[in-house]
Amino acid sequence: MRFWICAAVLAAASFGLALSPVNEYFFYAAYVVLTFVVLATAWNILGGYAGYVNFGTPAFFGIGAYAATLLFKSLGAPLAVQIAAGALMGGLLGFGVGMLTLRLRGIFFAIATVAVVFIMETLMINWRYVGGATGLQLLRPEVIAPFENYIRMLFVVMAWMGIAGVAIARYVQDSWIGRGLRALRDSEEAAEACGVPTLKLKLFACTVMGGLMGAAGAPMPMYLSFIEPASTFNLNYTIGALGGAIIGGMSHWLGPIIGALLLGSLQQIVTVTISGEVNVLIVGVLLVLFVVLAPEGILGLLKKIMPRSR
Amino acid sequence: MSSLLQVKKVSKHFGGFTALSEVSLDIAQGERFGLIGPNGSGKTTLINCISGTLRNETGSIVFEGREVSRLPAYQRTRLGIARSFQVPRPFASMSVLDNLLVPYEYVEHLKEADAGKQAMDILQRIGLAAKAHAQSNQLSQVELRKLELARAMAARPRLLISDEAMAGLSGAEVDEVLKILFDLNASGITVIMIEHIMQAVMRFSQRVVCLDAGKIICEGTPAEIVKNADVQRAYLGA
């Protein structure tokens, strides 16, 4: 109950914020940070709960972005339809990739997911209709009533998507599904021996993850008014998604939120105050520090400081 | 007695190595069955084939009249074949109690509250109740063995396969685990025991089969087995 009250308050707050006279740049930056919250939350469903490390975030993110582009260019579909299509395509890709690769374990699965990114990027580079290698300029439609510009609206959309994504991750974590995923992460053989259909559960997790990532990618072309393969299938999304989860902590749905908010905000601040190159360096250093010193992330550190709280 | 499990001419190879060659077994309802053999003789491979962790290449496995050798492991568990692992595989990130919730939720589809109550019952019976909320990676060896058995029991099996549940335990601890297995058998569960501790297998089993190099070399009552020349040769060398 408390969760839903918080969610409603946050949803309303993001809406109110978008209508308030806050500096435009805030929404530009916050949209990107919120995208990483959705990506890290999605990543954690397969990577954190089930223990299957996925480097393919850009593939799922990108298929969502290109599904939206295709629908927008061919039919002029509205944003909601674009997002639904992105989620659907991301989910389908997750299911397909899962079918092909989830029989592989550990590092082999991780490598296979990298390959998916390159396959997707190559496909899009060679698809003239959606812009090919040079990309495609997109003209944003008129903004919907209460918002004074498109970026403010996208900020609200991404905030609500983040809340929905977290609600899904929280449900998965607290239900029997989450217990099954944790069981198979600890020992796949023992989980099967306890009646857990490991392949089905992994496929489910991979599909949900793909769907959320696809949805997160769908508004990106509208945000940039542009799409091209190199930046869409950029490995920075991989680092952002798994970095957020690792830095925040992978055992709880709160972890990826904390991690992605911190990491994303820090990156935005560094990009503005120092440079875009330094921000990549900072993510790398932070990741190494956390993996070595606090493998359970910020949540793990908090647990050590306050052993009673969960 | 009617038969619960029939293993018919099951073979399994790992590359060029023959782990099992045409092994056949017939295990009766309610039986206490012992499986012995030297290291590498195929005992664990055989029970991996029965429980579904591995697939047998030829032959068939029939459980309660139903061919199961193509079913994935989790479905066999749901049909009533439960096992413990030779090297304990607790769900290390969970508490002892949560370990048992997994089979309750996935085999019997119980709600968490009901499952919790029943899981506590089992822990009480097996002597782990005091550790219910301990993290399962902090258990001692004997507690881990008990957890393996408790988790198998939670799946409400009709056939329990105990894979070296007593390896590395002291004399008193062996007696404790043996008593648990006797009690389970008395409640109607058929038990296959794989064990290296001869004294335990011989005390427990009504019938014993000895495997060597993937073949059954001898079958009989415990008394017959210890006298058998082939068994002595397999264990002690010719």
Boltz contact constraints between the chains, C-beta under 6 A:
constraints:
  - contact:
      token1: [A, 176]
      token2: [B, 105]
      max_distance: 6.0
  - contact:
      token1: [A, 179]
      token2: [B, 102]
      max_distance: 6.0
  - contact:
      token1: [A, 182]
      token2: [B, 93]
      max_distance: 6.0
  - contact:
      token1: [A, 183]
      token2: [B, 91]
      max_distance: 6.0
  - contact:
      token1: [A, 183]
      token2: [B, 102]
      max_distance: 6.0
  - contact:
      token1: [A, 186]
      token2: [B, 91]
      max_distance: 6.0
  - contact:
      token1: [A, 186]
      token2: [B, 92]
      max_distance: 6.0
  - contact:
      token1: [A, 186]
      token2: [B, 93]
      max_distance: 6.0
  - contact:
      token1: [A, 187]
      token2: [B, 89]
      max_distance: 6.0
  - contact:
      token1: [A, 189]
      token2: [B, 53]
      max_distance: 6.0
  - contact:
      token1: [A, 190]
      token2: [B, 89]
      max_distance: 6.0
  - contact:
      token1: [A, 192]
      token2: [B, 73]
      max_distance: 6.0
  - contact:
      token1: [A, 192]
      token2: [B, 74]
      max_distance: 6.0
  - contact:
      token1: [A, 193]
      token2: [B, 77]
      max_distance: 6.0
  - contact:
      token1: [A, 193]
      token2: [B, 83]
      max_distance: 6.0
  - contact:
      token1: [A, 194]
      token2: [B, 102]
      max_distance: 6.0
  - contact:
      token1: [A, 194]
      token2: [B, 103]
      max_distance: 6.0
  - contact:
      token1: [A, 195]
      token2: [B, 74]
      max_distance: 6.0
  - contact:
      token1: [A, 195]
      token2: [B, 77]
      max_distance: 6.0
  - contact:
      token1: [A, 195]
      token2: [B, 78]
      max_distance: 6.0
  - contact:
      token1: [A, 195]
      token2: [B, 103]
      max_distance: 6.0
  - contact:
      token1: [A, 195]
      token2: [B, 106]
      max_distance: 6.0
  - contact:
      token1: [A, 195]
      token2: [B, 107]
      max_distance: 6.0
  - contact:
      token1: [A, 196]
      token2: [B, 74]
      max_distance: 6.0
  - contact:
      token1: [A, 196]
      token2: [B, 106]
      max_distance: 6.0
  - contact:
      token1: [A, 197]
      token2: [B, 74]
      max_distance: 6.0
